[in-house]
Amino acid sequence: MRVFLLLLTLTLLLGSFVLKQPDQPVATTPPNVLFIIADDWSFPHAGCYGDPAARTPNFDKLAREGILFTNAHCTASSCTPSRAAVLTGRYPHTLREGTNLWGSLPVEFVTYPGLLNKAGYAVGSFSKGWGPGDFTAGGYTSNPAGPETKDYRQFLKSVPADKPFCFWLGTYDPHRPYDAGSGRKLGFDAAKVVVPPYLPDVPIVREDIADYLTEVERFDAMVGDAVHLLDSLGRLDNTLVIVTSDNGMPFPRAKARLYDAGTHIPLAIWWKGKIPAGRTTNELVNLMDMAPTILAATGQPIPTTMNGLNLWPLLTGKTTRTQPAIFMERERHAEARPGNVGYPVRAIRTQDFLYIANLLPDRSPAGDSAYAGPQGVYNDVDRGPTKTLLVDQRNKPAIKPFFESAFGQAPAEELFDLRKDPATLTNVATTKEYAAARKRLSQQLRTWMTQTNDPRLNGKGDVIDKYPYYGKAR
């Protein structure tokens, strides 16, 4: 145990995976892998997490029969880099062009689907895989998540019984835009909606969240359909099933920010007979841990270039601990500022604290107020009723604090005491009481940036803003 914990500590400090021969399952036939990923789904919006309004029976069932994570976080709070981290098991800033939304992913960085394909797996993807961006610019001939299919049912049915598969089941749910009033029409009770404390508790926001939950329910239905299909094909029992999201919900101060609302995501992992059922863990998990974990579960070696942690010992109950801290980041999200520059941020999260370093605090975190893009002004925040409310009524006393929290400037350093402030609303970075914690976490973050050769170290990294942007130009 002491040796294992030491290796975990080295993983944290060095930012690279150091176990070449991880614990792996013993299977007579190679297991299948079904990775199911939502688009902009936040914790705790599932029934098993206690959300009174969410309807997620299929996710809840997998959680009951597998292992449910209550402290899982995406590596980057933006679709493209988050998905790149899942596929490569690497921090986005180590992937060059892969660090930005609407960028590319250089083919030189190995992915777990690519490695499993070489190992004889049938590999495929459905709907939203890696992206958005241009995978051909990175040297790929098909999506890095796997060759795309328009019918996931047909793909799963077509794989020969003696051939293992690795399938990425994506969706655009619950990404905006939503059908206004859809939640009410489908029976979601806005009165039961839990409005997070960083948003005003008013009818418009409640209705907006209810509409979001309709798409969460639609995603959950797809989860159930895929699992039922595999069961009917007799392939479910030997399939590792992972259900999660790429980043937080598309609301102000959530998606594209490194507060918990933007990074904290649902995660459940299931494999009959291999992963003991009925467990819930609050251990810290980074979504890039999925790549080395999948490789370990399928009996494949884990490249030492992967930064993620192999969670297989945790999944099988050989350990109850993962890592004392995780690191997260973001760069350019949408085209939201003159010159199409991003908003570089790095963060470290422990059980007790979240420390955020806004590396260029002179820039606007949500995008510029006078620079309109597809999502309007503050283009890093998706267009919707809640955003419109905060922007249009920003000067009203009841709305102004919420607007400033979501769209205002942020200081160079932010520190939140999660024990007292789980919603990450009160920055205590300049408080004397937290001086030691701020210094310790700042040093740990800098060590991580150094060990992972972060381009942004020491005020550098301007090259990241110059990487090609393949989205629709302003």
C-alpha positions in Angstrom: 0.0 0.0 0.0 2.8 2.4 0.9 4.5 1.7 -2.5 1.2 2.4 -4.3 0.6 5.6 -2.5 4.1 6.7 -3.3 3.5 6.0 -6.9 0.3 8.1 -6.8 2.2 11.0 -5.3 4.9 10.8 -8.0 2.1 10.8 -10.6 0.7 14.0 -9.1 4.1 15.7 -9.0 5.6 14.5 -12.3 2.4 14.8 -14.3 3.1 11.5 -16.1 1.9 7.9 -15.6 4.7 5.8 -14.1 3.2 2.3 -13.9 4.0 0.3 -17.0 2.5 -2.9 -15.8 -0.7 -1.9 -14.0 -3.1 -4.3 -12.3 -5.3 -5.7 -15.0 -8.3 -8.0 -15.1 -8.0 -11.7 -16.0 -10.4 -12.4 -18.8 -10.7 -15.4 -21.2 -11.9 -13.0 -24.0 -10.9 -9.3 -24.3 -13.6 -7.1 -22.9 -15.6 -4.6 -25.0 -15.6 -0.9 -24.1 -18.6 1.3 -24.4 -17.8 4.9 -23.5 -20.9 7.1 -23.4 -20.4 10.8 -23.1 -22.9 13.7 -22.8 -22.3 17.2 -24.0 -22.5 19.8 -21.2 -24.0 17.7 -18.4 -23.2 18.9 -14.9 -23.0 17.2 -11.5 -25.4 16.7 -9.6 -28.1 16.5 -12.3 -29.0 12.9 -11.9 -31.5 11.0 -9.7 -28.8 9.0 -8.0 -27.1 12.3 -6.9 -30.2 13.5 -5.3 -31.5 15.9 -7.8 -35.3 16.0 -7.2 -36.1 17.2 -10.8 -33.7 15.1 -12.9 -35.0 11.9 -14.5 -32.1 9.5 -15.2 -33.2 6.0 -14.4 -30.7 4.3 -16.7 -27.7 6.1 -15.4 -29.0 5.5 -11.9 -29.2 1.8 -12.5 -25.6 1.6 -13.8 -24.5 3.6 -10.8 -26.3 1.2 -8.4 -24.8 -1.9 -10.1 -21.3 -0.4 -10.6 -19.4 2.4 -9.0 -20.6 6.0 -8.8 -18.2 8.9 -8.6 -19.2 12.0 -6.7 -16.0 14.0 -7.2 -15.1 13.5 -10.9 -13.9 16.5 -12.9 -13.2 17.2 -16.6 -9.6 18.1 -17.4 -10.7 21.2 -19.4 -14.1 22.9 -19.2 -14.4 23.2 -23.0 -15.6 20.5 -25.4 -12.6 19.9 -27.7 -9.7 19.9 -25.2 -11.8 17.9 -22.7 -12.5 15.2 -25.3 -8.8 15.3 -26.4 -7.8 14.6 -22.8 -10.2 11.7 -22.5 -8.8 10.1 -25.7 -5.1 10.7 -25.1 -4.9 10.6 -21.3 -2.9 13.8 -21.5 -3.3 17.4 -20.3 -4.5 19.6 -23.2 -1.6 22.0 -22.9 0.7 19.0 -23.8 -1.2 18.5 -27.1 -0.3 21.7 -28.9 -3.3 22.6 -31.1 -5.4 20.1 -29.1 -5.6 22.6 -26.3 -8.2 24.9 -28.0 -11.9 24.6 -28.9 -12.3 24.4 -32.6 -8.7 23.4 -33.1 -7.1 20.1 -34.2 -5.5 17.1 -32.6 -2.0 16.1 -33.9 -2.1 12.4 -34.8 1.3 11.9 -33.1 -0.4 11.8 -29.7 -1.6 8.3 -29.2 -5.3 7.6 -28.3 -6.8 4.7 -26.5 -9.1 3.9 -29.5 -6.1 3.9 -31.8 -4.2 1.6 -29.5 -7.2 -0.8 -29.2 -7.6 -0.7 -32.9 -4.0 -1.9 -33.3 -4.8 -4.6 -30.7 -7.6 -6.0 -32.9 -10.6 -4.2 -31.7 -13.4 -3.0 -33.9 -13.5 0.8 -33.2 -16.2 3.3 -34.0 -18.0 6.4 -32.8 -21.4 8.0 -33.0 -22.6 11.6 -33.1 -20.2 13.9 -31.2 -16.8 12.4 -30.9 -13.7 14.4 -30.6 -14.4 18.1 -31.5 -15.6 20.5 -32.5 -12.6 21.1 -34.8 -10.8 19.8 -37.9 -9.3 16.4 -37.3 -7.9 16.2 -40.8 -5.7 19.2 -40.0 -4.1 17.0 -37.3 -3.4 14.2 -39.7 -6.5 12.0 -39.0 -8.6 10.5 -41.8 -11.5 9.9 -39.4 -12.6 11.2 -36.0 -10.0 10.4 -33.3 -12.8 8.9 -31.2 -13.2 6.3 -34.0 -14.6 6.1 -37.5 -18.1 7.7 -37.4 -21.3 5.7 -37.9 -24.7 7.1 -38.4 -26.4 4.2 -36.6 -24.8 3.0 -33.4 -27.3 0.1 -33.2 -26.2 -1.3 -36.5 -22.5 -0.9 -35.6 -22.9 -2.8 -32.3 -25.0 -5.5 -34.1 -22.4 -5.9 -36.9 -19.3 -6.6 -34.8 -18.6 -10.4 -35.0 -19.2 -12.2 -31.7 -15.5 -13.2 -31.5 -14.2 -9.7 -32.0 -14.1 -7.1 -29.2 -15.3 -3.6 -29.8 -14.4 -0.1 -28.5 -17.2 2.3 -29.2 -17.6 6.0 -28.4 -21.3 6.8 -28.0 -21.6 10.5 -28.2 -24.5 13.0 -28.3 -25.2 16.7 -28.5 -27.4 16.5 -25.4 -27.8 18.6 -23.3 -25.9 21.2 -25.3 -27.8 24.4 -26.2 -30.0 25.6 -27.8 -33.1 24.2 -26.1 -36.8 24.3 -27.1 -38.3 26.9 -24.9 -40.9 25.4 -22.6 -39.9 21.8 -23.4 -39.4 21.0 -19.8 -42.9 22.2 -18.9 -44.4 20.3 -21.8 -42.7 17.1 -20.8 -43.8 17.3 -17.2 -40.7 18.7 -15.5 -41.8 20.6 -12.4 -39.9 23.9 -12.3 -40.8 24.2 -8.6 -38.6 21.1 -8.0 -35.6 22.5 -9.9 -32.6 23.3 -7.7 -31.3 26.7 -8.8 -27.5 26.8 -8.1 -26.5 29.8 -5.8 -24.5 31.4 -8.6 -27.7 32.0 -10.6 -30.8 34.1 -9.5 -33.8 32.0 -8.4 -36.4 33.4 -10.7 -39.0 31.7 -13.0 -37.0 32.3 -16.2 -33.9 30.5 -14.8 -36.1 27.7 -13.4 -37.7 27.2 -16.8 -34.3 27.3 -18.5 -32.9 24.6 -16.2 -36.1 22.5 -16.7 -35.5 22.7 -20.5 -31.9 21.6 -19.9 -33.1 18.6 -17.9 -35.3 17.4 -20.8 -32.1 16.9 -22.8 -30.4 15.2 -19.9 -33.4 12.8 -19.9 -33.0 12.2 -23.6 -29.3 11.4 -23.1 -30.3 9.0 -20.4 -32.7 7.3 -22.7 -29.9 6.7 -25.2 -27.8 5.2 -22.4 -30.6 2.7 -21.7 -31.1 1.9 -25.3 -27.5 1.0 -25.9 -27.2 -1.1 -22.7 -30.4 -2.9 -23.5 -29.2 -3.6 -27.1 -25.9 -5.1 -25.8 -27.8 -7.2 -23.3 -30.1 -8.5 -26.1 -27.0 -9.4 -28.2 -25.5 -11.3 -25.3 -22.5 -8.9 -25.1 -23.2 -6.8 -22.1 -21.7 -8.9 -19.4 -18.2 -8.6 -20.9 -18.5 -4.9 -21.6 -16.9 -2.1 -19.6 -19.5 0.7 -19.6 -18.5 4.2 -18.7 -21.0 7.1 -18.6 -20.0 10.7 -18.1 -19.9 14.2 -19.6 -17.3 16.4 -21.2 -17.8 19.5 -19.1 -20.4 21.4 -17.1 -23.8 22.8 -18.0 -24.0 25.7 -20.6 -25.0 28.4 -18.1 -23.2 31.5 -16.9 -20.3 30.8 -14.6 -20.4 27.1 -15.4 -19.2 25.7 -18.8 -15.8 27.2 -19.9 -14.9 28.2 -16.3 -12.9 26.2 -13.8 -15.3 26.7 -10.9 -16.9 23.4 -9.9 -20.0 24.3 -11.9 -17.8 24.1 -15.0 -15.7 21.0 -14.1 -17.7 18.8 -11.8 -19.3 16.1 -13.9 -21.3 12.9 -13.4 -19.4 9.6 -13.7 -20.5 5.9 -13.3 -18.5 2.8 -14.4 -20.0 -0.7 -14.7 -18.7 -4.1 -15.6 -20.6 -7.1 -14.4 -18.6 -9.4 -12.2 -15.4 -7.3 -12.5 -16.4 -4.1 -10.8 -18.1 -4.7 -7.4 -21.6 -3.2 -7.4 -23.2 -0.7 -5.1 -20.3 1.5 -4.3 -20.0 5.3 -4.2 -16.7 7.1 -3.9 -15.8 10.7 -3.2 -12.2 10.3 -4.4 -10.9 12.9 -6.8 -10.9 11.7 -10.4 -9.8 13.6 -13.5 -11.5 12.7 -16.8 -8.2 12.1 -18.5 -7.9 9.1 -16.2 -10.3 7.2 -18.5 -7.7 6.4 -21.2 -5.2 4.6 -18.9 -8.0 2.9 -17.0 -9.5 1.6 -20.3 -6.2 0.3 -21.4 -5.6 -1.4 -18.1 -9.1 -3.0 -18.2 -8.5 -4.4 -21.7 -5.1 -5.8 -20.8 -3.1 -3.3 -22.8 0.1 -1.5 -21.8 -0.2 2.1 -20.8 2.1 4.5 -22.6 4.3 6.4 -20.2 3.4 9.6 -22.0 0.0 9.5 -20.6 -0.6 11.8 -17.6 -3.8 10.1 -16.4 -4.1 7.8 -13.5 -5.1 4.1 -13.9 -8.2 3.8 -11.8 -8.4 0.0 -12.1 -7.3 -0.7 -8.5 -10.0 1.7 -7.3 -12.6 0.1 -9.5 -11.9 -3.4 -8.3 -11.6 -2.4 -4.6 -7.9 -3.1 -4.3 -7.6 0.5 -3.0 -10.0 3.1 -1.8 -7.7 6.1 -2.7 -6.8 7.8 -5.9 -4.9 11.1 -5.9 -4.6 13.9 -3.4 -5.1 16.6 -6.0 -6.1 17.0 -9.7 -5.2 19.7 -12.2 -7.5 21.4 -14.7 -7.1 24.1 -17.4 -8.6 26.1 -20.2 -7.4 28.2 -23.1 -9.3 29.6 -26.1 -13.0 28.6 -26.0 -15.1 30.5 -28.5 -14.1 33.5 -30.6 -14.8 36.0 -27.9 -12.1 38.7 -27.9 -10.4 40.9 -30.5 -7.6 38.9 -32.2 -9.4 35.7 -31.3 -7.2 35.3 -28.2 -8.3 33.0 -25.3 -8.4 33.2 -21.6 -5.7 31.0 -20.1 -6.4 29.5 -16.7 -4.8 26.7 -14.6 -6.2 25.2 -11.5 -5.5 22.7 -8.7 -8.3 21.0 -6.8 -8.0 19.0 -3.6 -10.8 17.7 -1.3 -10.7 21.0 0.7 -9.6 23.7 -1.8 -9.9 25.0 -5.3 -7.0 27.3 -6.4 -7.3 29.0 -9.7 -4.6 31.0 -11.5 -6.0 33.4 -14.1 -2.8 33.8 -16.1 -3.9 36.9 -18.1 -6.4 38.6 -15.8 -6.6 41.7 -17.9 -8.7 39.7 -20.3 -12.4 39.1 -19.8 -13.2 35.6 -18.6 -16.5 35.3 -20.4 -15.5 37.3 -23.5 -15.6 40.9 -24.3 -18.8 42.9 -23.8 -18.5 44.7 -27.2 -17.3 41.7 -29.3 -20.3 39.8 -30.5 -20.1 36.3 -31.9 -22.5 33.4 -32.6 -23.4 33.4 -28.9 -23.8 37.2 -28.8 -21.6 39.4 -26.5 -19.6 37.5 -23.9 -19.3 34.9 -26.6 -17.7 32.3 -24.2 -21.1 31.9 -22.6 -23.7 30.0 -24.6 -26.8 32.0 -25.7 -29.9 31.3 -23.7 -32.6 32.8 -21.4 -30.4 32.8 -18.3 -27.6 34.6 -20.1 -30.0 37.1 -21.7 -31.5 37.9 -18.3 -28.2 38.5 -16.6 -26.8 40.7 -19.5 -30.0 42.7 -20.1 -30.7 43.3 -16.4 -27.1 43.7 -15.2 -27.7 47.0 -13.6 -30.7 45.9 -11.5 -29.7 45.5 -7.8 -31.1 41.9 -7.7 -29.2 40.8 -10.8 -26.0 42.8 -10.6 -24.1 40.4 -8.2 -24.9 37.4 -10.4 -23.8 39.3 -13.5 -20.5 40.4 -12.0 -19.8 36.9 -10.7 -20.4 35.4 -14.2 -19.2 38.1 -16.6 -17.0 40.4 -14.6 -13.2 40.5 -14.4 -11.4 37.9 -12.3 -8.3 38.5 -10.2 -5.0 36.7 -10.9 -5.6 34.3 -8.0 -8.7 32.7 -6.7 -9.0 30.4 -3.7 -12.1 28.7 -2.4 -12.5 26.8 0.8 -14.7 23.9 -0.4 -15.5 22.9 3.2 -17.4 26.1 3.8 -18.1 27.2 0.2 -18.9 24.2 -2.0 -20.4 26.6 -4.6 -17.1 28.4 -5.0 -18.6 31.8 -4.5 -16.2 33.5 -2.0 -12.6 34.1 -3.1 -10.4 34.0 0.0 -7.0 34.3 -1.8 -6.2 37.6 -0.1 -7.4 36.6 3.3 -4.7 36.2 5.9 -6.2 33.1 7.3 -5.6 31.3 4.0 -2.2 32.7 3.2 -0.4 29.3 3.9 -2.9 27.3 1.8 -2.7 29.8 -1.1 1.1 29.7 -1.1 1.2 25.9 -0.9 -1.3 25.3 -3.7 0.3 28.0 -5.8 3.6 26.2 -5.5 2.1 22.9 -6.3 0.4 24.3 -9.4 3.7 25.9 -10.6 5.5 22.5 -10.0 2.9 20.8 -12.2 3.3 23.4 -14.9 7.0 22.9 -14.8 6.9 19.2 -14.9 4.4 19.1 -17.8 6.3 21.7 -19.8 3.4 24.1 -19.8 3.8 26.7 -22.6 2.2 29.3 -20.3 4.9 29.0 -17.6 6.6 32.3 -16.8 4.2 34.5 -18.7 4.8 32.8 -22.0 2.6 30.7 -24.3 1.4 33.3 -26.8 1.7 30.7 -29.5 -1.5 29.1 -28.1 -3.5 32.1 -29.2 -2.1 31.8 -32.7 -3.1 28.2 -33.3 -5.7 27.9 -36.2 -9.3 28.3 -35.4 -11.6 26.1 -37.5 -14.9 27.4 -36.3 -17.1 29.9 -38.1 -15.3 33.2 -38.3 -16.8 36.3 -36.7 
